[in-house]
Amino acid sequence: MSRPTLVQVDLAAVEHNLQIARTCAPASQVVACIKADAYGHGAPEVAQRLDPHTDLFGVASLDEALALDALQLKSNFLLMEGCFCEQEQREALARGFDLVLHNRQQLAWIGSADPAQTTSRLWLKLETGMHRLGFPPAQVSGLLDQLGDSWKERAVLMSHFASAEETDPQPTLDQLARFDSAAAGFDRPRSLANSAAILAWPQSHQQFVRPGFMLYGNSPFTGEAPAQRNLRPAMRFSSQVIALHQLQPGEGVGYNLRWRAQRPSRIAVVAAGYGDGYPRTARDGTPVLVKGQRALLAGTVSMDMLAVDVTDLPVVELGDEVELWGPDLAATEVAAFNEMSAYELFTRLPVRPRCLHLT
Ligand SMILES: *Cc1c(COP(=O)(O)O)cnc(C)c1O
């Protein structure tokens, strides 16, 4: 019998969530973002499942695309940071992958590539306010001219939002205005929307949308349950109760006895810790589901274990099922309680918990 700590990924949920993105942006093609091992959900399995339903896959780099080579996917890749050296760019072009061009170096390497030798499209990234990647919007015309006609015919204009999930619309309105005025007059496809913009900014949908977080069943909006957007959480991170203790007031739990019993208390020890990807910084009171019932984290998370105050639950026994996040406890809620991001919870999961993909 192996350790009961498990990450289950529901591939049918991922497919459902992609359809939600399509429903929100019915006129747009979809770039399904599967960078960082599909946000920790397993890129090979997710890619295989979504391949018939997506138009492109968004990855960070050539290596992420090449790692999926053996799957013989029909959908092409978009390398969203572009390439990191000329040799790599040559290989990406030879394979026909779509490339983001966001800096002068990448542009110079394109200058020495023959557009007739590839079907790759170039996604020219414009910096519209986030100050992460891209060229100043005023340079669009010059950049397209520099690329020359054959590349230009295959160029896509893109940008990325800094704050599309926030209630203050102003930063997004500013970015949209900068993008629209730069792109006006160029008859090229456009792409701006991440998950938050797919859900909240229809005017940003354009020709290509780029969902990531929502594909895995999460709402990007603070405090919003996935069901409010008809999204289905794809990941279930779970384990079991492996010890139970009765504590007297004043007795403590875990390293440094951070949590102290204020009353006679019952503590359940669960076989999952920071070595399994549960954040060590999680605070007392973080929600945990024991047999489907809410209980609260008690004490510092250990490498292999954590403890939960189950005093108020009717009966808890050894072997009871514990959900750390999943369909019944949103990862975004666990993250928000700890001032963290669920994007980070997912992407830093180690290989240690066993991972099962459910079809
Ligand atoms: C990761 C990424 C996305 C997806 O963002 P989500 O918030 O996860 O939907 C979109 N565009 C780019 C350029 C990205 O890097």
Ligand as a Chemical Component Dictionary entry (heavy atoms), coordinates in Angstrom:
data_LIG
# 
_chem_comp.id                   LIG 
_chem_comp.type                 NON-POLYMER 
_chem_comp.pdbx_formal_charge   0 
_chem_comp.three_letter_code    LIG 
# 
loop_
_chem_comp_atom.comp_id 
_chem_comp_atom.atom_id 
_chem_comp_atom.alt_atom_id 
_chem_comp_atom.type_symbol 
_chem_comp_atom.charge 
_chem_comp_atom.model_Cartn_x 
_chem_comp_atom.model_Cartn_y 
_chem_comp_atom.model_Cartn_z 
_chem_comp_atom.pdbx_ordinal 
LIG C1 C1 C 0 0.055  32.278 -19.448 1  
LIG C2 C2 C 0 -0.397 33.237 -20.477 2  
LIG C3 C3 C 0 -1.761 33.388 -20.760 3  
LIG C4 C4 C 0 -2.845 32.704 -19.955 4  
LIG O1 O1 O 0 -3.161 33.485 -18.836 5  
LIG P1 P1 P 0 -4.272 33.003 -17.776 6  
LIG O2 O2 O 0 -4.394 34.129 -16.828 7  
LIG O3 O3 O 0 -3.715 31.769 -17.149 8  
LIG O4 O4 O 0 -5.496 32.732 -18.557 9  
LIG C5 C5 C 0 -2.109 34.229 -21.798 10 
LIG N1 N1 N 0 -1.168 34.889 -22.508 11 
LIG C6 C6 C 0 0.142  34.778 -22.249 12 
LIG C7 C7 C 0 1.127  35.552 -23.057 13 
LIG C8 C8 C 0 0.573  33.954 -21.224 14 
LIG O5 O5 O 0 1.871  33.860 -20.954 15 
# 
loop_
_chem_comp_bond.comp_id 
_chem_comp_bond.atom_id_1 
_chem_comp_bond.atom_id_2 
_chem_comp_bond.value_order 
_chem_comp_bond.pdbx_ordinal 
LIG C1 C2 SING 1  
LIG C2 C3 SING 2  
LIG C2 C8 DOUB 3  
LIG C3 C4 SING 4  
LIG C3 C5 DOUB 5  
LIG C4 O1 SING 6  
LIG O1 P1 SING 7  
LIG P1 O2 DOUB 8  
LIG P1 O3 SING 9  
LIG P1 O4 SING 10 
LIG C5 N1 SING 11 
LIG N1 C6 DOUB 12 
LIG C6 C7 SING 13 
LIG C6 C8 SING 14 
LIG C8 O5 SING 15 
# 
